Amino acid sequence: MRPEPDLRFAAAFAPALLDPSREVPSTVAGRDGKPAGRRYDVYRNNVTVSLIDALAAIYPAVQRITGTDFFRAIARFYIRSGPPTSPLLFDYGRGFPDFIAAHEHARDMPWLADVARIERAWLDAYHALDASPLSPSRLSAIAPDQLGDLVFTPHPAAQIAQSQYSAVTIFAANRDGAPASRIDASAPEDALITRPAYDVVVRHLPPGGAVFANCLLCGQPLGAAAAMAFDASAEFDIAANIAGLIEAGAFTSFASGDAS
């Protein structure tokens, strides 16, 4: 079956939009069939600028860290690496953190990709479905000998971001508009990103907290998650961590893992 005429036109029109080295498609014409190369170039430039602006809106901390010129340059390279796959601009740029991690000009900022991952998680949490967070009082009603079998239902906005660098501190310092200050980026930091009500919250997790939270968000029982967290860090505090996760709105409900 042959494609419809408008689809054939789109197939010829689109590929050169993100690559200025490609010639204007021969199907592009103005009135009376006259060449419309200039108009196409203007449209091509507008598409590029719009996508760069979209990335800047999604990753404002990254842009503040790198400066506008560097950010727009690396964003332009990213745009040329592949077209958007969604009609929603807020969904654009999911591969940008990995692109940053692999980009040669960002090697002297090895933590930058992790900051971008936190920013992506922040936006996803912002657009996540609404749900009522679990009330702390519900957990306090459970008998201590039953706690280990509990399986928690994650809040749609809850995510974990892990980093070998001080990505949480760097993210926070560059999202709130505070004056720039020197940060020791060498300390590993993990983040919990949630939106229990209307505002997205990014919390720095304590030792073992990311392993514990990830296990619970993936459906592991509380006892098994705690065991893995203790293996990850001897400093892990189960009471403080579960209380912190519930306070942050990371879950909506729980059930016994051995329930039929």
N, C-alpha and C positions, 0 to 999 in steps of 0.2 A: 504493500500500500504506500503510495507516494505521500510525503508530508504536505499539509495544506500550504498554499502560497505564503501566508503570513509567517508560518513556521520556517519556511525556507528562507524568507527574508531575514528573520531573526537569527537563524543559524549563520548567515553571512554577515549580518550587521554586528553581532555581539563580540566575536573573538578579538577584534582589533581595538575595542574600547579601552582595555586595560594595558595595551601594549603599543606605545607611540611609535615603535619601530616598524610596525606593520602598516601596509598601505591602506588607504581608505577603501572600503569595499566598493566594488564596481556597481553594486545595486543601489548605492546611495546617490540620489540625484535630486535636483531642485525642480523648479518649474520648467516645463518644456524639455525635461530630460537633461538639463544642463548639470555639469558636475557640481557637487555640493561639498567639496573637501573641507573648506573653511568651516562650514556649519558643523560638519562631523567632528572636526578638531575641537571646536568650542564645546560641543556636547561631551566629547571624550574627556576634556579637561574638567568639565563640571562633574562628571561621574567620579573621577579620581579625587577631586577636592571633597566631594560629599562623603566618600568612603574614608578618607583621611580624617575628616571632621568627626565621623562616627566613631572611629578608633580613639580619637582624642577625648570624646565624651565618655567612652567606656573605660579608658585607662588614664584618667587625669593625673594620678600620682606618678605613673611612669613618665608622662610628659613633663611634669614638674621636675623630676629627677634628671632627665636627660637634657632638658631644654627644648623649646619648640622646634628649632631647626633640625636637631638630631632626630627628634621624634617623627617629624613629618617626613624626613628622608627615609628612615627605616620603615615607616608605615607605607611609603610609596613602593618600596621593594616588596613588602608583604602583599600589597594589593595586586602587584603584577605576578605574584606566584600562583594566583588562582582566583576565579570569580566567586562572588557570594553564592551561597547555596540556599539561602532563605530570603524571602521578601521582607523580613522584619529586620530593620537596622540594628535593634538591640541584640539580635541573635548573631550579628556579624562579628568576626574576629576571634572566634573560639581557638583558632590555631595560633594566634599572635604570641602568647607566652612561649610556646615551643619554638616559634620562629625566632624570637628574641634570643632564646637559649642557644640556638645554633648559629646566630649571626656573628660574624667575626669582629665587627666593630663594637659589640656589646660584651666582649670577653673580659674586659677590665671591670665589669659590673656583674659578677656571676650571680648575684642575688636579685637582679632586675626581673628575670623571668618569674621568680617566685612571687615578687610583689605584684606582677601582672596577673598571676594565677589567683591571688587573693582578690584583686579587683574584679576579675571575671566572676568569681564566686559571689562577691558582693552584689553584682548586678543580677545574677541568677537568683539569689535570695530575694532581692527586691521584687522580681517578677514572679516569684513562686506563688503557688496557690495559698490562699488564706486557710488557717486551721487554728483551732484553740489549743494552746499548749497544755501539757499535763500539769495538774495541780500538785504541789508538793504534799498536800494532805493525803492524797490517795496512796502514795507510797508509804507514808508513815503508818497506815492501817494494815500493812502486810506483816505477817509474822516473820521474825528474823530467819527462821529455818527455811522459809520459802523464797527468800530474796534471790538466792543463787539461780533459781530456775526462771526468773522473769525475763521475758523478751519484750523489748520496747519497739513501738512504732515511731519511726522518725518523723519529725515535722518536715513538710515539703521543702522548707527553706534551709534546713540544717545541712552544712557541709564542713569538711575538714580540709585544711591546707597545711602541708608540712614543708619545712625548709631546713636546709643545713646552715642557713644564715639567719640574721636578725630581720627577716622579712616583715614580721608583724610590726615591729618598732618602726621600720623604714616606711611601711605603708601608712601607719597612723600619723607619722610626722609629716607626710606629704599629701595627706587628704584633708587636714583640718586648717590649712592655710597658715599655720604657725611659722615664725621665722626659722630659716634653715639652721640646723646645728649639726655638729659632728657626731656620728653614730658609729659605734663599734659593731660592724656587721658580722663578726666571726662567731657569735653565739647562736646555736640552732634554736629556732622558734617555730611553734606550731600554732595554728589558729582554728577556732571554732567560729563559723559564720552562721548566724541565725537571724530570723525576723519574727519574733513571737507576736508582735503587734504590727505597728506601722513602720517602725524604724529598723534598719539593718544594723546588727551589732557584730563587731569583730572582737573576739576575746582571745587573749594569749593563754594557751593551755599549759598547765603545770607538767612536770616530768611524768611520762607514761600516759598523759591525758589523751594524746592523739590516738595511740594504740587502743586505749579503752573505748574512746568515743567511736572510732571507726568500727570496732567489733560490734558495739551496740547498734550503730546505724545500719550495719550489714545483717542484723538479725541474730547475732550470737547471744546466748543467755548471759545474764549478769555475772554469774560465777566464772564462766569461761573467759569472758572479757577481762575480768579482774585478774585472772591468772596470767593472761598474756601481757597485761599491763605491768604486773610485778616482774615478769621476765624481762621486760623492756627497761624498767627502771626500779631500783631498790627504794627510791624515794616516793614511789607512787602511794597516794593517799586515797583509798577507795571512797571513804565517806565524803571527803571534800570534793572529789571529782564528780560523783553522782549528784551531789547537791548542786554543784556548779552547772552541770548539764541541764538539770531540771529547771533551775533558776533562769538559765539562758533560753529556755523554751525549745530545747533540742528534740523533745518528744511530744507526742499527742496522747499516747495511751500505752498500756502494757498488758501482757497476758502471761500466764504460766506456760513455760516452754514444754512441759509434759502434758498439757491439756490436750484432750483428744478432739 
